[in-house]
């Protein structure tokens, strides 16, 4: 009986030590990076990129569709001069335009040949090695990954001016396309800034979207 009580004592003592350490505010262990495929998170972040910051560049692989006009369907790269070629309407320069601006420009030219053209563009592949930092940072923007140089999560956020005052640093999300499937990587970035947890400071890949949500007070 004495042996069992002694064993129980050490178990309780260990539990108390861990409890005190946790309450002290110091990180004992770091949470795992969680990967999911939440469609809402992906749509929110991608829409922010397309609507707010990204302009088309030579080398981007785009998919173009015109409503009810299957002959106008195209999957093509933007040429070095910034243009794409369409049946009937010819070459149109769309580099340096947002998707919405490019769609409007193509529709304007297409009205010479179609009564009510409705064009939609999608980017299938980015020509440049960009990552996109969106949400609650001081200057949301596209960041070019330097040639043969890794770009970490914290470096990308730093290049956009860092987190703003309402950023939820513990709920950063990285949206990544892997083998045609989109995934969401959930990262507690406060583990990097407060505790120097390098495991959380992942290396970004071309096309990654870093999304920093707003903190809920």
C-alpha positions, 0 to 999 in steps of 0.5 A, a space after each residue: 500500500 505504501 508503494 502505491 501511495 508513493 507512486 500516486 504522490 509522484 504522479 500528482 506532483 508531476 501534474 502540478 508542475 506541468 499545470 504551474 508551467 502552463 499558467 506561467 505563460 511560457 510555451 511547453 510544447 508547440 501545437 502541430 501545424 494542421 492541414 485541412 481542406 476548408 472550402 470557405 477559407 480557400 474561397 475567402 483568401 483566393 477572392 481577396 487575392 484576385 480582387 485586391 492585389 493580383 495583376 496578370 503577368 506574362 507566363 500566367 496560364 489562364 482559362 478563358 470562357 465566354 458564356 454560350 460560346 464554346 469555340 471561345 474557350 481557351 487555356 493559354 499562357 500570357 505571351 511575353 508581350 502581355 497578350 493572349 490570342 482569341 479566335 475571331 477577336 485576335 490578340 488582346 493585351 491583358 498583362 498588368 490588369 486585374 482579372 476583372 479589368 481583363 474580362 472587361 477589356 476582352 468583352 469590349 473587343 468581343 462586342 464587335 462580334 458577339 451581341 452580349 459577350 460574358 467572359 470569365 477568366 481563371 488563373 490555372 498557374 502563376 508565371 512568376 514565383 509569387 506568394 500573396 499576403 492578405 488580410 490583417 497586415 499593414 500592406 497586403 501585397 504579392 511577394 516575389 520569391 527570390 531566385 534559389 532563396 527560400 522565403 519563410 512565412 515570417 519573412 513574407 509577413 515582414 515584407 508587407 509591414 508586419 501584422 496590424 493591430 487587429 491581426 489574429 496572429 494565432 490563426 494564420 492560414 496558408 492556402 496551397 495547391 498541391 497536386 491539383 488539390 487545395 489545402 489550408 495550413 493552419 499556423 499559430 504565428 505567435 509561436 514564432 514571434 513570442 517563443 522563436 518556434 522555427 517549426 512554425 515558420 514554414 518555407 513558402 512555395 510559389 502560389 501560396 496565399 498567406 491569409 491573416 484573419 481579424 482578431 475577435 474581441 
